[in-house]
């Protein structure tokens, strides 16, 4: 979780204010999709909600600073946008493991049995 928050903060830092918002959102979406794809199995819905909230707040802060305003301005800009400024939605991406069915086809990488 800490590394994900640090990466989101790195993608929305002030030194990137010269980039267009669409470029920053594209980088954020690429990171969030990769992170979500890796952690989508199991019980991670609450963690996804925390990361999504953190990403939205950081993007709102970035938009506010880009326009030399506060976070409230960025939050309002995101809320009035029909797609939330293009930020990916992590709701409903968790896949719960099914009973008596392995997550992967092979139990080990080489397919050998347990020792």
MDTraj code that builds the backbone (N, CA, C; nanometers):
import mdtraj as md
import numpy as np

residues = "UNK UNK UNK UNK UNK UNK UNK UNK UNK UNK UNK UNK UNK UNK UNK UNK UNK UNK UNK UNK UNK UNK UNK UNK UNK UNK UNK UNK UNK UNK UNK UNK UNK UNK UNK UNK UNK UNK UNK UNK UNK UNK UNK UNK UNK UNK UNK UNK UNK UNK UNK UNK UNK UNK UNK UNK UNK UNK UNK UNK UNK UNK UNK UNK UNK UNK UNK UNK UNK UNK UNK UNK UNK UNK UNK UNK UNK UNK UNK UNK UNK UNK UNK UNK UNK UNK UNK UNK UNK UNK UNK UNK UNK UNK UNK UNK UNK UNK UNK UNK UNK UNK UNK UNK UNK UNK UNK UNK UNK UNK UNK UNK UNK UNK UNK".split()
xyz = np.array([
    [0.0823, -0.1190, 0.0000],
    [0.0000, 0.0000, 0.0000],
    [0.0871, 0.1260, 0.0000],
    [0.1901, 0.1243, 0.0811],
    [0.2758, 0.2425, 0.0891],
    [0.3428, 0.2698, -0.0448],
    [0.3903, 0.1651, -0.1105],
    [0.4569, 0.1841, -0.2398],
    [0.3595, 0.2343, -0.3458],
    [0.2358, 0.1885, -0.3397],
    [0.1349, 0.2356, -0.4358],
    [0.1051, 0.3833, -0.4121],
    [0.0909, 0.4230, -0.2861],
    [0.0659, 0.5648, -0.2566],
    [0.1852, 0.6510, -0.2948],
    [0.3054, 0.5993, -0.2721],
    [0.4247, 0.6743, -0.3111],
    [0.4325, 0.6914, -0.4623],
    [0.3955, 0.5864, -0.5361],
    [0.3993, 0.5946, -0.6826],
    [0.2950, 0.6936, -0.7343],
    [0.1757, 0.6947, -0.6738],
    [0.0722, 0.7908, -0.7138],
    [0.1186, 0.9327, -0.6838],
    [0.1822, 0.9515, -0.5687],
    [0.2345, 1.0835, -0.5349],
    [0.3446, 1.1249, -0.6324],
    [0.4252, 1.0289, -0.6751],
    [0.5312, 1.0589, -0.7710],
    [0.4742, 1.0986, -0.9069],
    [0.3658, 1.0329, -0.9464],
    [0.3044, 1.0639, -1.0761],
    [0.2312, 1.1976, -1.0761],
    [0.1936, 1.2474, -0.9583],
    [0.1198, 1.3736, -0.9499],
    [0.1989, 1.4825, -0.8781],
    [0.3293, 1.4724, -0.8768],
    [0.4097, 1.5728, -0.8057],
    [0.4105, 1.7063, -0.8812],
    [0.4526, 1.8097, -0.8127],
    [0.4467, 1.9449, -0.8673],
    [0.5410, 1.9666, -0.9843],
    [0.6455, 1.8894, -0.9923],
    [0.7388, 1.9090, -1.1036],
    [0.6770, 1.8679, -1.2374],
    [0.5631, 1.7994, -1.2344],
    [0.4947, 1.7583, -1.3568],
    [0.3823, 1.8538, -1.3953],
    [0.3755, 1.9709, -1.3326],
    [0.2675, 2.0658, -1.3606],
    [0.2702, 2.1186, -1.5036],
    [0.3834, 2.1114, -1.5692],
    [0.3902, 2.1592, -1.7073],
    [0.3251, 2.0620, -1.8059],
    [0.3084, 1.9363, -1.7652],
    [0.2417, 1.8381, -1.8513],
    [0.0915, 1.8625, -1.8522],
    [0.0241, 1.8261, -1.9606],
    [-0.1224, 1.8371, -1.9605],
    [-0.1845, 1.7339, -1.8652],
    [-0.3027, 1.7658, -1.8158],
    [-0.3708, 1.6782, -1.7208],
    [-0.3975, 1.5417, -1.7833],
    [-0.4278, 1.5380, -1.9128],
    [-0.4564, 1.4109, -1.9799],
    [-0.3357, 1.3167, -1.9751],
    [-0.2158, 1.3728, -1.9865],
    [-0.0944, 1.2907, -1.9810],
    [-0.0751, 1.2311, -1.8414],
    [-0.1011, 1.3107, -1.7388],
    [-0.0883, 1.2629, -1.6013],
    [-0.1942, 1.1564, -1.5727],
    [-0.3159, 1.1781, -1.6212],
    [-0.4231, 1.0794, -1.6020],
    [-0.3887, 0.9500, -1.6753],
    [-0.3293, 0.9604, -1.7929],
    [-0.2900, 0.8413, -1.8672],
    [-0.1850, 0.7608, -1.7902],
    [-0.0875, 0.8293, -1.7317],
    [0.0137, 0.7610, -1.6515],
    [-0.0465, 0.6991, -1.5259],
    [-0.1374, 0.7724, -1.4617],
    [-0.2048, 0.7182, -1.3429],
    [-0.2868, 0.5945, -1.3775],
    [-0.3594, 0.5998, -1.4885],
    [-0.4416, 0.4854, -1.5289],
    [-0.3557, 0.3640, -1.5601],
    [-0.2420, 0.3859, -1.6243],
    [-0.1530, 0.2747, -1.6558],
    [-0.1043, 0.2076, -1.5272],
    [-0.0660, 0.2881, -1.4281],
    [-0.0221, 0.2322, -1.3005],
    [-0.1356, 0.1609, -1.2292],
    [-0.2536, 0.2252, -1.2221],
    [-0.3659, 0.1658, -1.1486],
    [-0.4142, 0.0362, -1.2134],
    [-0.4154, 0.0295, -1.3456],
    [-0.4568, -0.0949, -1.4120],
    [-0.3584, -0.2077, -1.3851],
    [-0.2308, -0.1776, -1.3873],
    [-0.1311, -0.2801, -1.3582],
    [-0.1379, -0.3268, -1.2144],
    [-0.1535, -0.2342, -1.1234],
    [-0.1624, -0.2674, -0.9817],
    [-0.2896, -0.3472, -0.9534],
    [-0.3990, -0.3081, -1.0173],
    [-0.5255, -0.3786, -0.9995],
    [-0.5197, -0.5187, -1.0577],
    [-0.4572, -0.5341, -1.1717],
    [-0.4455, -0.6662, -1.2324],
    [-0.3666, -0.7625, -1.1474],
    [-0.2682, -0.7126, -1.0760],
    [-0.1868, -0.7994, -0.9918],
    [-0.2590, -0.8384, -0.8639],
    [-0.3323, -0.7459, -0.8026],
    [-0.3956, -0.7700, -0.6729],
    [-0.5453, -0.7963, -0.6825],
    [-0.5968, -0.8346, -0.7979],
    [-0.7418, -0.8466, -0.8107],
    [-0.7987, -0.9735, -0.7504],
    [-0.7177, -1.0743, -0.7230],
    [-0.7668, -1.1986, -0.6632],
    [-0.7627, -1.1884, -0.5115],
    [-0.8678, -1.2357, -0.4472],
    [-0.8689, -1.2369, -0.3015],
    [-0.9615, -1.1319, -0.2439],
    [-0.9234, -1.0851, -0.1282],
    [-1.0067, -0.9907, -0.0536],
    [-0.9377, -0.8552, -0.0496],
    [-0.9425, -0.7840, -0.1596],
    [-0.8702, -0.6577, -0.1674],
    [-0.9594, -0.5397, -0.2047],
    [-1.0898, -0.5518, -0.1910],
    [-1.1813, -0.4440, -0.2309],
    [-1.1632, -0.3203, -0.1441],
    [-1.1412, -0.3370, -0.0146],
    [-1.1229, -0.2209, 0.0719],
    [-0.9926, -0.1483, 0.0385],
    [-0.8903, -0.2247, 0.0039],
    [-0.7626, -0.1631, -0.0347],
    [-0.7763, -0.0871, -0.1668],
    [-0.8527, -0.1434, -0.2588],
    [-0.8760, -0.0752, -0.3866],
    [-0.9475, 0.0573, -0.3634],
    [-1.0430, 0.0585, -0.2724],
    [-1.1166, 0.1814, -0.2433],
    [-1.0227, 0.2872, -0.1854],
    [-0.9313, 0.2459, -0.0966],
    [-0.8365, 0.3400, -0.0384],
    [-0.7428, 0.3974, -0.1439],
    [-0.6922, 0.3121, -0.2311],
    [-0.6009, 0.3580, -0.3358],
    [-0.6740, 0.4482, -0.4347],
    [-0.7978, 0.4126, -0.4691],
    [-0.8747, 0.4953, -0.5620],
    [-0.9028, 0.6335, -0.5018],
    [-0.9371, 0.6376, -0.3740],
    [-0.9617, 0.7654, -0.3068],
    [-0.8345, 0.8496, -0.3028],
    [-0.7219, 0.7847, -0.2734],
    [-0.5942, 0.8569, -0.2700],
    [-0.5597, 0.9127, -0.4081],
    [-0.5819, 0.8340, -0.5117],
    [-0.5519, 0.8791, -0.6477],
    [-0.6415, 0.9966, -0.6867],
    [-0.7691, 0.9904, -0.6504],
    [-0.8604, 1.0997, -0.6829],
    [-0.8221, 1.2288, -0.6093],
    [-0.7844, 1.2171, -0.4823],
    [-0.7439, 1.3352, -0.4067],
    [-0.6155, 1.3955, -0.4630],
    [-0.5198, 1.3112, -0.4979],
    [-0.3949, 1.3617, -0.5548],
    [-0.4181, 1.4275, -0.6909],
    [-0.5078, 1.3687, -0.7713],
    [-0.5384, 1.4292, -0.9004],
    [-0.6118, 1.5619, -0.8826],
    [-0.7015, 1.5699, -0.7841],
    [-0.7705, 1.6960, -0.7567],
    [-0.6711, 1.8026, -0.7121],
    [-0.5751, 1.7642, -0.6293],
    [-0.4722, 1.8577, -0.5862],
    [-0.3873, 1.9022, -0.7049],
    [-0.3550, 1.8084, -0.7940],
    [-0.2755, 1.8403, -0.9120],
    [-0.3489, 1.9389, -1.0027],
    [-0.4772, 1.9140, -1.0270],
    [-0.5559, 2.0032, -1.1130],
    [-0.5669, 2.1415, -1.0495],
    [-0.5887, 2.1469, -0.9180],
    [-0.5969, 2.2751, -0.8495],
    [-0.4668, 2.3533, -0.8589],
    [-0.3548, 2.2865, -0.8385],
    [-0.2258, 2.3544, -0.8458],
    [-0.1921, 2.3962, -0.9880],
    [-0.2350, 2.3168, -1.0853],
    [-0.2088, 2.3517, -1.2247],
    [-0.2782, 2.4824, -1.2620],
    [-0.3956, 2.5050, -1.2063],
    [-0.4715, 2.6269, -1.2351],
    [-0.4509, 2.7341, -1.1280],
    [-0.3505, 2.7118, -1.0416],
    [-0.3150, 2.8059, -0.9347],
    [-0.4336, 2.8327, -0.8417],
    [-0.5028, 2.7265, -0.8088],
    [-0.6158, 2.7316, -0.7165],
    [-0.5936, 2.6240, -0.6115],
    [-0.6935, 2.5941, -0.5335],
    [-0.6827, 2.4943, -0.4280],
    [-0.7344, 2.3583, -0.4714],
    [-0.7306, 2.2645, -0.3760],
    [-0.7775, 2.1303, -0.4039],
    [-0.9272, 2.1284, -0.4309],
    [-1.0006, 2.2200, -0.3702],
    [-1.1448, 2.2272, -0.3927],
    [-1.1792, 2.2535, -0.5384],
    [-1.1007, 2.3389, -0.6029],
    [-1.1228, 2.3653, -0.7448],
    [-1.1005, 2.2383, -0.8270],
    [-0.9947, 2.1654, -0.7964],
    [-0.9667, 2.0407, -0.8678],
    [-1.0744, 1.9366, -0.8432],
    [-1.1225, 1.9300, -0.7189],
    [-1.2281, 1.8345, -0.6863],
    [-1.3565, 1.8699, -0.7610],
    [-1.3883, 1.9982, -0.7698],
    [-1.5063, 2.0415, -0.8439],
    [-1.4913, 2.0117, -0.9922],
    [-1.3724, 2.0336, -1.0462],
    [-1.3488, 2.0037, -1.1878],
    [-1.3649, 1.8550, -1.2153],
    [-1.3201, 1.7714, -1.1225],
    [-1.3349, 1.6264, -1.1412],
    [-1.4803, 1.5838, -1.1299],
    [-1.5538, 1.6439, -1.0372],
    [-1.6940, 1.6052, -1.0178],
    [-1.7814, 1.6493, -1.1339],
    [-1.7502, 1.7631, -1.1957],
    [-1.8315, 1.8119, -1.3079],
    [-1.7955, 1.7431, -1.4387],
    [-1.6844, 1.6738, -1.4405],
    [-1.6470, 1.5989, -1.5600],
    [-1.7311, 1.4710, -1.5651],
    [-1.7877, 1.4367, -1.6801],
    [-1.8750, 1.3187, -1.6848],
    [-1.8026, 1.1871, -1.6546],
    [-1.6737, 1.1787, -1.6825],
    [-1.6009, 1.0538, -1.6565],
    [-1.4963, 1.0681, -1.5468],
    [-1.5052, 1.1727, -1.4645],
    [-1.4093, 1.1912, -1.3565],
    [-1.2704, 1.2216, -1.4066],
    [-1.2611, 1.3004, -1.5118],
    [-1.1346, 1.3388, -1.5768],
    [-1.0631, 1.2196, -1.6387],
    [-1.1332, 1.1116, -1.6621],
    [-1.0740, 0.9962, -1.7292],
    [-1.0046, 0.8985, -1.6370],
    [-1.0100, 0.9199, -1.5063],
    [-0.9439, 0.8296, -1.4126],
    [-1.0210, 0.6980, -1.4055],
    [-0.9477, 0.5873, -1.4081],
    [-1.0079, 0.4549, -1.4095],
    [-1.0794, 0.4289, -1.2768],
    [-1.1910, 0.3553, -1.2832],
    [-1.2697, 0.3207, -1.1649],
    [-1.2329, 0.1795, -1.1222],
    [-1.1931, 0.1609, -0.9966],
    [-1.1500, 0.0293, -0.9486],
    [-1.2624, -0.0503, -0.8855],
    [-1.3837, 0.0021, -0.8821],
    [-1.4951, -0.0678, -0.8209],
    [-1.5361, -0.1881, -0.9062],
    [-1.5504, -0.3027, -0.8431],
    [-1.5951, -0.4227, -0.9125],
    [-1.4870, -0.4976, -0.9871],
    [-1.3610, -0.4731, -0.9572],
    [-1.2541, -0.5413, -1.0285],
    [-1.1982, -0.6609, -0.9525],
    [-1.2445, -0.6827, -0.8289],
    [-1.1937, -0.7931, -0.7483],
    [-1.2611, -0.9225, -0.7905],
    [-1.1823, -1.0272, -0.8100],
    [-1.2337, -1.1589, -0.8432],
    [-1.2155, -1.2476, -0.7213],
    [-1.3257, -1.2928, -0.6644],
    [-1.3175, -1.3794, -0.5474],
    [-1.2796, -1.5203, -0.5905],
    [-1.1905, -1.5850, -0.5155],
    [-1.1548, -1.7227, -0.5509],
    [-1.2730, -1.8156, -0.5293],
    [-1.2899, -1.9090, -0.6219],
    [-1.4007, -2.0041, -0.6102],
    [-1.3567, -2.1250, -0.5297],
    [-1.4501, -2.1825, -0.4580],
    [-1.4197, -2.2987, -0.3752],
    [-1.3845, -2.4188, -0.4624],
    [-1.2878, -2.4957, -0.4197],
    [-1.2427, -2.6190, -0.4845],
    [-1.1916, -2.5975, -0.6262],
    [-1.1498, -2.4786, -0.6580],
    [-1.0925, -2.4523, -0.7898],
    [-0.9662, -2.3687, -0.7707],
    [-0.8555, -2.4151, -0.8232],
    [-0.7321, -2.3371, -0.8048],
    [-0.7368, -2.2065, -0.8840],
    [-0.6623, -2.1077, -0.8385],
    [-0.6569, -1.9796, -0.9061],
    [-0.5862, -1.9926, -1.0390],
    [-0.4860, -2.0782, -1.0411],
    [-0.4080, -2.0979, -1.1623],
    [-0.4225, -2.2431, -1.2064],
    [-0.3927, -2.2680, -1.3325],
    [-0.4077, -2.4041, -1.3819],
    [-0.3032, -2.4975, -1.3220],
    [-0.1794, -2.4515, -1.3148],
    [-0.0728, -2.5335, -1.2580],
    [-0.0434, -2.4861, -1.1162],
    [-0.0212, -2.5802, -1.0209],
    [0.0048, -2.5387, -0.8857],
    [0.1416, -2.4707, -0.8695],
    [0.2418, -2.5148, -0.9436],
    [0.3753, -2.4563, -0.9354],
    [0.4162, -2.4116, -1.0763],
    [0.5241, -2.3379, -1.0837],
    [0.5662, -2.2882, -1.2127],
    [0.6094, -2.4013, -1.3048],
    [0.6754, -2.5020, -1.2507],
    [0.7199, -2.6138, -1.3325],
    [0.6149, -2.7235, -1.3424],
    [0.5110, -2.7164, -1.2621],
    [0.4055, -2.8157, -1.2654],
    [0.4352, -2.9361, -1.1785],
    [0.5478, -2.9349, -1.1070],
    [0.5796, -3.0517, -1.0230],
    [0.4988, -3.0464, -0.8941],
    [0.4945, -3.1624, -0.8285],
    [0.4200, -3.1719, -0.7043],
    [0.4981, -3.1094, -0.5901],
    [0.4296, -3.0951, -0.4808],
    [0.4912, -3.0410, -0.3601],
    [0.5867, -3.1424, -0.3003],
    [0.6947, -3.0963, -0.2405],
    [0.7918, -3.1873, -0.1780],
    [0.7648, -3.2044, -0.0332],
])
top = md.Topology()
chain = top.add_chain()
for i, resn in enumerate(residues, 1):
    res = top.add_residue(resn, chain, resSeq=i)
    for name in ("N", "CA", "C"):
        top.add_atom(name, md.element.get_by_symbol(name[0]), res)
traj = md.Trajectory(xyz[None], top)
